[in-house]
Amino acid sequence: MVKPQFEVAHIIKRFGKQFAQIYNPNAYQARIFNALTQCRTSQLGGHADACDCCGQISISYNSCRNRHCPKCQSSKQVFWVDDLLQSTLAVKHYHIVFTLPHELNSVCMLNSANYYNQLFASAWATLRTFGYTNFGSETGAVCVLHTWGQNLSLHPHIHCIVPAAGLSLSGNWKNIGHRGKYLYSVKLLSIGFRSHFMNNLKAWLSGQKLLKQYQSLVDTVWSKPWVVFCEPSMAKPEHVVKYLGAYLIE
């Protein structure tokens, strides 16, 4: 593979000090910048790989292994895609994206781990409910959390790849998704997802004694339409998995 002329490390070295003066990154962000600039350089040391056949030795610098590093994550993406391909069903798949309103970003910052867990739980509860009510089957999904938008602003949403198959109530294999090119109604998915997430969020805020403080925000986002995106079925599992894998290192 041809090494690119410029990498993220070059950008950090060139503009890092100016960025820090303007935006004052916290200690966690500073450690990330430091890891990305040191990745695969002499600052992290090196290791030797020897060929079992000819004995030739190759010296390489160590990787930072930071989850934000594009050089380190690219190899993980390849392995993830390969592993998932081994277990992907040979059926049509549907791409469904559940997005949370940006008005809730302030709540996300209170406890991001809990917020993202609630997003996963609500998306799955919605898909599972629709599988039973529309097809009488237990369906499945592969889901990937994406926390940022294309402009690098906070934009939590989940990409789901849903197979057009499941288990019937009697435990038998059942093909689903025969009624048109979309698996479920986007409008109904939106309503169901909003209900699941907001009920979970209100319960958490109440437990933290914060519901009164955020009641106005809760009422606002509950009253507006939510965005759920659906794509027509994707035929080949290979295409689906590679498509989803691209979101792992964005």
C-alpha positions in Angstrom: 0.0 0.0 0.0 1.3 3.4 -1.0 1.9 5.7 2.0 0.1 9.0 1.6 2.1 12.2 1.4 0.3 13.8 4.3 -1.3 12.2 7.4 -3.3 13.4 10.3 -0.1 13.6 12.3 1.2 16.3 9.8 -2.0 18.4 10.4 -1.6 18.2 14.2 2.0 19.1 14.1 1.3 22.0 11.8 -1.8 23.4 13.4 -1.9 21.8 16.9 -0.5 24.7 18.9 -2.9 27.2 17.2 -5.8 24.9 17.8 -5.0 24.5 21.5 -4.8 28.3 22.0 -8.2 28.8 20.4 -10.2 25.8 21.7 -8.3 24.8 24.8 -8.7 21.0 24.5 -9.1 19.0 27.7 -6.5 16.4 28.9 -8.2 13.5 27.2 -8.2 15.3 23.8 -4.6 16.3 24.3 -3.6 12.7 24.9 -5.3 11.7 21.7 -3.4 14.4 19.7 -0.2 13.2 21.3 -0.8 9.6 20.4 -1.6 10.4 16.8 1.5 12.4 16.3 3.7 9.7 17.9 2.1 6.7 16.1 4.6 4.6 14.2 7.5 6.9 15.0 10.7 6.3 17.0 9.0 8.0 20.0 7.0 4.8 20.6 9.9 2.4 20.0 9.9 -0.4 17.6 9.9 -4.2 17.1 11.4 -6.8 14.8 9.6 -9.3 12.6 11.5 -12.3 11.2 10.4 -14.4 8.3 10.0 -18.1 9.2 11.3 -19.2 5.7 14.3 -17.0 4.8 15.1 -15.4 8.2 14.9 -11.8 6.8 14.3 -9.3 9.6 12.1 -6.3 9.2 12.2 -3.4 11.7 9.0 -1.4 12.3 7.9 1.3 14.7 5.2 0.6 17.2 1.6 1.8 16.8 -0.3 4.0 19.2 -3.4 1.7 19.1 -5.6 4.7 19.9 -9.2 4.2 18.8 -9.2 7.6 17.1 -6.1 6.8 15.0 -6.9 6.1 11.3 -3.7 4.2 10.8 -4.4 1.8 13.7 -8.2 1.5 13.1 -7.9 0.6 9.4 -6.5 -2.8 10.1 -9.2 -3.4 12.7 -11.8 -2.6 10.2 -10.5 -5.2 7.8 -10.6 -7.9 10.4 -14.1 -6.8 11.6 -15.5 -7.0 8.1 -13.9 -10.4 7.5 -15.2 -11.8 10.8 -18.7 -10.5 10.2 -18.9 -11.9 6.7 -18.4 -15.4 8.1 -21.7 -15.0 10.1 -23.8 -12.9 7.7 -27.0 -14.5 6.5 -27.4 -15.1 2.7 -30.5 -13.0 2.4 -31.5 -9.4 1.5 -30.6 -6.7 4.1 -32.0 -3.3 4.9 -30.2 -0.2 6.1 -32.0 1.8 8.8 -30.6 4.8 10.6 -32.0 6.1 13.9 -31.1 9.7 14.7 -31.6 11.7 17.9 -32.7 15.4 17.8 -29.8 17.8 18.2 -31.8 19.6 21.0 -30.9 16.6 23.2 -27.2 17.1 22.9 -27.1 18.9 26.3 -28.6 15.8 27.9 -26.0 13.7 26.1 -23.2 15.6 27.7 -24.5 14.8 31.2 -23.7 11.1 30.8 -22.7 10.2 27.3 -22.2 6.5 28.1 -25.8 6.2 29.5 -27.1 8.2 26.6 -25.6 6.0 23.9 -26.7 2.9 25.8 -30.3 4.2 25.7 -29.9 4.9 22.0 -28.9 1.3 21.3 -31.6 -0.1 23.6 -34.3 2.1 22.0 -33.3 1.3 18.4 -33.3 -2.4 19.1 -36.6 -2.3 21.0 -38.1 -0.5 18.0 -36.8 -3.1 15.5 -37.8 -6.0 17.7 -41.3 -4.7 18.2 -41.8 -4.1 14.5 -40.5 -7.5 13.7 -43.2 -9.1 15.9 -46.1 -6.8 14.9 -45.4 -6.8 11.2 -44.1 -10.3 10.5 -44.6 -12.3 13.8 -40.9 -13.0 14.0 -37.8 -12.4 16.1 -35.5 -10.5 13.8 -31.9 -9.3 14.3 -29.6 -6.5 13.4 -26.0 -5.3 13.3 -25.7 -1.8 14.7 -22.9 0.7 14.7 -23.0 3.9 16.7 -21.9 7.1 15.0 -21.5 10.1 17.4 -20.5 12.8 14.9 -21.9 14.3 11.8 -20.1 15.2 8.6 -19.3 18.6 9.9 -17.7 17.0 13.1 -20.5 18.3 15.3 -22.2 16.1 18.0 -24.8 14.1 16.1 -25.6 10.7 17.7 -27.2 8.2 15.4 -27.1 4.4 14.9 -26.7 2.6 11.5 -28.5 -0.7 11.5 -28.3 -3.5 9.0 -31.4 -5.7 9.3 -31.6 -9.1 7.6 -34.8 -10.0 5.7 -35.3 -13.1 7.9 -36.0 -14.2 11.4 -37.5 -16.8 13.7 -41.2 -17.3 13.8 -43.1 -17.5 17.1 -42.8 -21.3 16.8 -39.1 -21.1 16.3 -38.9 -21.8 12.6 -37.0 -19.8 10.0 -39.1 -17.1 8.3 -38.3 -14.8 5.4 -39.6 -11.3 5.8 -39.8 -8.1 3.8 -41.8 -9.1 0.8 -44.2 -6.1 0.8 -42.3 -3.5 -1.3 -38.7 -2.3 -1.3 -38.8 -1.0 2.3 -38.9 -3.2 5.4 -41.0 -0.9 7.6 -42.9 2.4 7.4 -40.5 5.3 8.2 -43.2 7.3 9.8 -44.3 4.5 12.2 -40.6 3.7 13.0 -40.1 7.3 13.9 -43.1 7.3 16.3 -42.1 4.0 17.9 -38.4 5.0 18.3 -39.3 8.4 19.8 -41.6 6.7 22.3 -39.0 4.1 23.4 -36.2 6.6 23.8 -38.1 9.4 25.5 -39.7 7.0 28.1 -36.2 5.7 28.9 -34.8 9.2 29.0 -37.5 10.5 31.3 -37.0 7.5 33.7 -33.2 8.3 33.8 -33.7 12.0 34.3 -36.2 11.3 37.1 -33.7 8.9 38.8 -31.1 11.7 38.7 -33.6 14.2 40.0 -33.2 16.3 36.8 -36.5 15.8 35.1 -38.0 19.1 36.4 -34.9 21.0 35.1 -35.3 19.4 31.6 -39.0 19.1 31.4 -39.4 21.9 28.9 -36.8 20.3 26.6 -38.5 16.9 27.0 -41.8 18.4 25.9 -40.2 20.2 23.0 -38.5 17.1 21.5 -41.5 14.9 22.2 -43.7 17.2 20.1 -41.6 17.3 17.0 -41.1 14.6 14.3 -38.0 12.5 14.6 -35.8 11.3 11.8 -35.5 7.7 10.9 -33.8 6.9 7.5 -34.5 3.8 5.5 -32.9 2.5 2.3 -34.2 -0.2 -0.1 -32.9 -3.7 0.4 -29.3 -4.4 -0.3 -29.0 -7.7 -2.1 -25.5 -9.1 -1.3 -24.2 -9.6 2.3 -20.7 -8.6 1.2 -21.9 -5.2 0.1 -23.8 -4.6 3.3 -21.0 -5.6 5.7 -18.3 -3.5 3.8 -20.7 -0.6 3.8 -21.2 -0.8 7.5 -17.5 -1.4 8.1 -16.7 2.0 6.6 -18.5 3.7 9.6 -16.2 2.1 12.1 -13.3 4.4 11.5 -14.9 7.6 10.4 
